[in-house]
Amino acid sequence: MPAHHQGDGAHQELHHEVGVGPWEGELPEGEQWDLELLAEGDRRNVLDQYRYWSMDAIVADLDTRRHDFHIAIENWQHDMNIGTVVRTANAFLAKEVHIIGRRRWNRRGAMVTDRYQHVRHHPTVEDFVQWAHGEGLAIIGIDIFPDSEKLETYELPKNCVLVFGQEGPGLSPEVHDAAQAVLSIEQFGSTRSINAASAAGIAMHAWIRRHVFEQNVS
């Protein structure tokens, strides 16, 4: 929330500006620096360690430490959740995000994080499955089916791709059939399902807890 103070009988807003202004002092050496940002300031929503770095330099650095899981989401009806899924995938440093179906997707929810996150398109489920098998990745669906196992107690493979259906229809039968397992997220309220973007965040964090923090499932 913006702070307010009173002066001369009127309220004035103090706006907090994100980022940093122009570089002060002698310019730093190195190929990672963006000369325009150094001159004009860096107001991007990036970590402090990446201030004044070029976008290509940031992506190259992220590529040296990306995690071993991928994310895929089906996009047959122009799902509005994809942008948020991409943003969360960037936060948890997924290897890649895969869009199955329509190539075009709403980038608004990504908050420009798609510039730093590798996104690959697969026109069909068959194309996606063939790619995953070629990469030696376990296909893990996230949805509610009669044969779904609990995410909370399932031993997630380290090298896997977590697949999410679009809002409403959920996973397609083709993905369900191709999956090594389909996992559901335990819920305790009155609704039957949760938002696809929320489910993606929960599943990604489950992978992080298991393979980054080495927390065993029970």
N, C-alpha and C positions, 0 to 999 in steps of 0.2 A: 504494500500500500504506500502511496506517496506521503511524505511528511508535509505538514502545514505549519505555517507560523503567521502571526498577525502583525501587520505593519501599516501605519497610516490608515487604520480603520478598515483595511481590506485583507482578505485571506490570499496568500500566494502559495503556489505549489513549488516544492523543490523536487526536481526530476533527477533521479539517479541514472547516470549515463553508463551503459555497459561498455566494458573494454578499456582501452588505453588510447591516449592521444599520440601525436607524432613522437617519434624517437628523439630523445635528447642526447646530445653529445656525439662522440665519434661513432660512425656507423659500424656495426658488427661485421665480421668476416664470416663467410660461409655461403654455400649454395642454397641453404634452406630459406634464406630471408627474401621477403617480397619488398622490392624497392618502393612500390606505391604505398603499401601499408606502413612502411617505415616513415614515409614522408607525410602521410595523411592521418595515420592512426589506425588502430585495429578494433573495430566495434563488433566483431563476429562473436557468436556464442561458442567459443572454444576454450579449452583448458589454458591456464596461464602459461604453461610450458610451450604452447604453440602460438603464442602471441607474435605477430609479425612474420610468421612462417607462411610460405606459399601453400596453396591447397595441395599441389602435387607433392610437396615435401611432407605435409601432414599425412597424406594417404600412404606414402612410402614408409613412413615411420610406423604407422598402424599395421601395415602389412608384415612387419617383422615380428609382431606379437599377437596376431589374431588367433582366436580360439578355434578348436577343431569341429565345432558344430555349425551347421547351416540352418537357415530358416526358409521355408517355402510357404506360399499362400496362394490359394486358388482365386482366380479373378475372372469369373465367367459373367458376372453382372456388375462390373465396375465397383468393386467393394471399396467403401469409404475408409475402412480400417487400415489399409495397406500403408499409408503414410506413417501412422503411429507405430505399426509393426517395424518399419524400417528405422524409425527413430530409436526404438527400444533395442533393435539389433545392433545399432551403432553403439549404444550405451554399454551393451554387454560384449561388444567386439566380436560379433559373429563373423565367420569366414566370408559368407556371402548370403544375400537374400535372393530367393528365386520366385519369380512371378509366373504362375502357370495359368495359361489362358490368354486373356486379352493383354496386349502389350501396354496399353495406356492405363495409367492409374493416377489417382488424385494425390499429388505430392504435398498438399497443404499441411497435412499432419506430420510430415517428415521434418518440417522446420529446417530445411536445407541440409539435413544430415545425410541425404542421399548423395551429396557431393563427396562424402568421405567413406561411404559404404558401398561395396561392390554389389551391384544388382544385375541379375541375369534373367533373361526371359526364356520360357519354354512354351511353345504354342500349344502343346498337347501333353496330357498326362503320360502318354507313351514315351514322348521325347524326354520328359523329366525323369521317368523311371530308368530309362536307358542310361541317361547321364549319371544318376546316383549309383547304379550298379557298376558302371565303369570306374567310378571314383572309390568304390569299396565302402560306400556309406550305407548305414542302416536307415531305412525309411521308417520314421516313427510318427504316426498320426496322432493328433490331439482332438478328441471329440467324444461324444457320448453315444456308445453303441452297446448292445447287449453283451458283446464280447470284450468290451473295454476293460483294461486293467487300470489299477490306481497309479497315477503319476507319483504319488507320495511314497510308494513302496516299490516302484519299479526301478531296476538297475539300468539307468540310461547308458547306452554305449557312448564311449568318448567320441568316436567318429560317426556322426549321425546327421540326419537332416530332419528337423521337426516340421511337420506339415500341418497347416491350418486351413480349414474350409472357410468359405465366405460366410458372412453374417446371414443367418437364416437357414439356408440349405445345409450348411456344414460341409464335411468332407464328401467328395463325390464317391460313388461306389468303386470307381476305378482306382482311386488312391487307397481306399479302404482295403481293397483286394491286394494291392501291391505292398502294403505296409507290413513290416516285421511284427509290429504291435501297434495297437491303438490304445491311447491312454486317456483317462478322464480325470478331471480335477474335482476333488471332493468338495461338495457344497453343503451348506447347513441352513440356508434360508428357504423361502417359498418359491423362488424362481428356478426353472429347470436348467437354465444355462446362463453363462456369463458372456460378455462381449468378447469377440474374437481377439481384439487387440489386448485386452486384459489377460485372456488365456495365454496369449503368446508371451507376455511378460513373465507370467508365473512359470511357464515351462522353461523359458530361457534361464531364469534364476535357479530353477531346480538343477539344470545342467551345471551352472556356475558353482552351486553349493557342493555338488558331487565331485567335479573334476578340477576346480580351482581351490576350494577349501577342504576337499577330501572328507566331506561329511558322508558317512555311510547311511544307506537307507535301512529301515528295519521292517 
